[in-house]
Amino acid sequence: MLRAVDELTIESEALRGNPLGDPHARPVWVWTPPGYDPEGSREYPSVYVLQGYTGELGMWRNRQPFRPTFPELLDREAPECVVVLVDAWTSLGGSQFVDSNGSGRYHTYLCDELVPFVDARYRTNGSRGLSGKSSGGYGAAVNAMLRPDLFQGFASHAGGGLFEVTIRPFFRLAARELRDRWDGSIERFLEQLRGPAPLAEPGDVHLLLQWGFAAAYSADEDGTIRLPYDLATAEVVPELWERWLEWDYPTLVPRHAEALRGLRAIYFDAGRRDEWFVDLTMEWMRRRLTELGVADLHTELFDAAHGSIEYRYPLGIRYLLERLTR
């Protein structure tokens, strides 16, 4: 029988009045392990799980044929930790889990509001990890780098990053899509998101993701979102592209080398057929983190594409727990 997941709501001051007008009251789901006693004396590590781009909290219960859902996988594996399912959805599909002028202060929300919210309500012991897939894997890595005082490790499943390899090649596809289907108007594209059949064509996801990433990385101070390339030719606009690169691993890893060396667990995996080529991101991270002398690093290439890899998530949580509880 599926164990209950606590469904709570947090009122976020960091997200109040955010640039996209998205709700500041956010759902948060919390899974507790078998034997957890809120009145007992035992305390547990906690793992915060971040979804990929376009992930909404309710999608954790979506079922594919013959596959258990993630909450069912947790029940099956029964990790001895508190698992926090984080909502960072925006009306553009996601936040990249950073503070930005275009989408809001999602890093602050996660670190300064959600962590204390959970610690005040559950028997946690201060040992924390982050886990996520795709953009969530990127968010796990970035927030662990930025706040090693809160998080002692992270697991990234098919995690994003290395934008020159995984995102920039798709700018040309989005430019064609914008020209041929939307008459060069990003506003027309965004309008169809509110229609009866959003994201109906394969190319739509590139436009949505790039616009959402632009909200996270290259919005002006007044919140104006600016794509980092010429919409007619897909040539990058250097000053805008540099804003993106400020949030990419080649910039962040050397800047936060000490924090990365101090983490107790770093886990990466990716499918060898990944459509976004994040397997190459994993290899880049493996090389750079090894050069930095990171003490605990696991990377694994497995046979899959980008989607339908939820069966990998318990592996990352298990890896984190083995090291956070030493």
N, C-alpha and C positions, 0 to 999 in steps of 0.2 A: 504494500500500500504506500502511495506517495505521502511523504511526510509534509506537514504544513510549512510554508514559507511565510514568515512575518511580512506583512505589507504595511509599511509606514509612510508617512509624509514628512518632509523637512521643509521648513520655511527658510529660504535662502536670501539673506540680505545681499550677498555678493551678486546674485542673479536678478535682484529686484531692479526694474527699470533697464533691463538689458537692451542692446541696440535693436534686436530683432523683435522685441515685444513678446518674447516667449515667457511661459509661466515661471514665476520664481518659487512657487510651491512645487516640490518635486517628489515623486514616489521613490522609495528605496525599499528593496526587498532584502531580507536577511534570512539566511539558512543557518540553522544551528545543528550540531552533530547529535547523533543518538546519545542519550544520557546527559545531555546538557540540562543543568538545573539552575534556573535564574536565582534561586535562593541558596545555592550551594557555595562552596569555597573554591572550587576549581576554576581557574582562568584559562583562556584559550588564545592562541594566535588568531589573527584575522587576515583574510585575503580579500582585496577589493577587485572586483571583476568588471572590466570595461568592454563595452561592445564596439563592434566595427561600425564603419560609416553606414548610415541609414538604420542602425539598430535601435529599436524601441524596447523598453523594458518588457512589455507584454509578449514580445517575440520569443522570449526564453521558453514560453510554453508551446510554441509552434512545433508541430510534429511532422516528421517525414516518415514515409513508409518503412517499417521495420527498424526504426531508429528511436532510441530513447531521447527524451528532452534533456537539457542540461540539468534541471532540478532532479530528474530521475537518475541521471548519472551521479549526481552528488549523493543521492540516497544509496545507490549501489556501492559506490566507493567509500562512503562514510568517512571523509577526512576529518581528523580531530581538530577542527578550526571553525571559526565563524566566517561564513562567506557572505560578502556584501555585494549585491548586484546593483550597480551604479547607473542612474539615469543621467545622461548628458546629451540627450536628444535636443536638436534645435529644429526650427521650421525650415532649415536648409539641409537637414539630414544628419548633422553632427557638429561637434565643437572642436575636435582634435585635443580636447582636454587641456587647453592652454587659456591664458588670459589674453583677450584680444579686443581691439576697438570695434570689430565688425560683428562678433557674435556674443561676447560676454566674458565674464570672469570665471571660467570653469575650472581652472587650476586652483584658484582661491576657494571656490565652492567645495571642491573635493578635499583639499588639504586642511583648510581652516574651519570648515563648517561640518562636512559629512563625517570626518574622522572623529571629532569630539562628540558629535551626535550619537554615533554608534558606541563609542567608549562609555558614554554616560548611561546607556541602556542595556549593554551586554557585558558579560564577564570576560573582557579581553585583557591580555597581559602586556600589551605594548609592543609585541612582536608582530610586524605587519608586512605583508607582501602585496604586490599589484600583479594582476594577470589580465591579459586581453588578447583579442584577435584583430588583425588588420590595423585599422586606425586605433583600436583599443590596445593592441600590442605596442604601437608607437607611443600612445598615451601612457602606458605602464612604464616604458623605459624613460620617457621624458620626465614624468613626475617623480620617479625614483632618483633621477639625476638631480632634479631641482630640490628635492626634500629628503635627503638621506637621513635627516633627523626623525622623519616619520616612518619611512619605508626601508626595510633592510634587504629587499630583493624584489625581482620582478620576473615574470614569465611572459614571453612574447610569442604568440602563435601567428605565423604568417604576417608579422608586423610590418607596417609601412616604414618609410624613411628612404634615404639615398634618392632624393627627388630627381636628380639628373637622369637616373636610370628607370625609376618606377613611375614617374608622373610626367615629366617633360615630354617624352616621346608621344604621349597621348594628346598633347595640346593641338597637334595638327588634325586629329580626328574630331576634336571638339569644334575647331574652327570650321571645318567642313559641315558638321552637323548644324552649327549655328547659321551658316550661310544657306544651306539647302533646305532646311526644315523650318527655320524661324526668321528668315529674312534678315539675318544679322542682328536680331534683337534678343538680348538676354532677358528683357522684360517679358517678351512673348513666351519664352521658354518657361520662366518662373510662373507665369499665369496658368499654364497647363498643369502645374503641380496641384492646383486647386480644382481641377476638372475631374471627370469620371474615370479617366484611365491614365494617370500620370506614369511617366517612365515606361511608356509602351514600346519604345524602340531601343535596341541595344546601345546606340550611341548616346542616349539621354543620360546614362549614368556618368559618362565622362564630364558632361556639362555640369551636372549637379555636384559631383565631387569637386571639380575644379573651382566652382563658384563658392562652395562651402569652405574649401581650403583657403581661397582668397579672403573670405571673411575672417578666417583664423589668422592668416599670415600677412596679408598685404592691404588691409583696409587702412584708410587715412584716419587721422586722429578724430575727425568728426563722424567716423563710422561708415563713410563711403567705401563700398567694396570695389576693388579694382583687380581685375584679372591681370596676371603678370606677362601677358603677351598681346601682340597686335591681333585683333579679332579677325582681320582679313587674311593675314599671312602666317599666323602662329609664331612669328618671331618674338622672342622674349624682349620685354622692356627691362633693361638692366637694373634700374633703380628699384623696380617692383620685384623682380626676381631675387634681388639681394635680400629683400625682406623675407622671402620664403627661406632662403638659404640660412638665415639667422636661426631658423628653427629646425634645421636639418642636422643629421648626425655628424657630418664632417666638421661642422662648427661646434656642436654641443659636446661631442665626446672629448676633444682636447680641453675644452673649457671646464668640464666637470670631471676631469680625470681622477682627481682625489676622491670624489664621491663614489665613482664607479669602483675604484680599488677597494673602497671600504665596505661595499655591499657583500652580504653573505651568500647570495644566490643570484645568478643570472642565467636564464634559460631562454633559448631560441629554438624554434622549429619552423619548418616551411616545406611546402610541397615542391617536388622537383618539376612539376608542370604548372606552377602558379602563373596565372594569366597576367599578373601585375609584376612579375619578376622579383618578388620580395625574397626569393631564395638567394638572389644575388646580394640583397641588402644584408641578409644573415651572414653571408660569407664575408662581406666587408666588415661587419661588426666583429666577427670572429677574429679576423686578422688584427684589427685595431685594438680590441680589448686584450688580446694576447700580447701585443706590443706594449701595452700599458702595464702589464703585469697583474691583470685581474686574477684574483686567487681562485674564484669558483665560477666556472663558465661551462655551460653545456650547449652545444649546437647539434641539431639533428635534421637531416634531410630525409623526407619520407615520400612515398609514392602517392601523390594527390595533386589536385589543382587548388584554387583558392577557397572554394566553398565546401560546405558539408564536412568540416573537420572538427566538429564539436567533440568527437570522441578523443581528441588530443587534449582537451582542456584539463581533465583530471590528472593527466601526466604532469602538467606544469604545476598544478597545485600540490601534488605529491612531492615534487622536487623542492618547491619552496618550503614545505613543512619539514622535510627531512633536515633542512639546513637552518631554518628559523628556530627549531626546537632543540638544537644541539646544546 
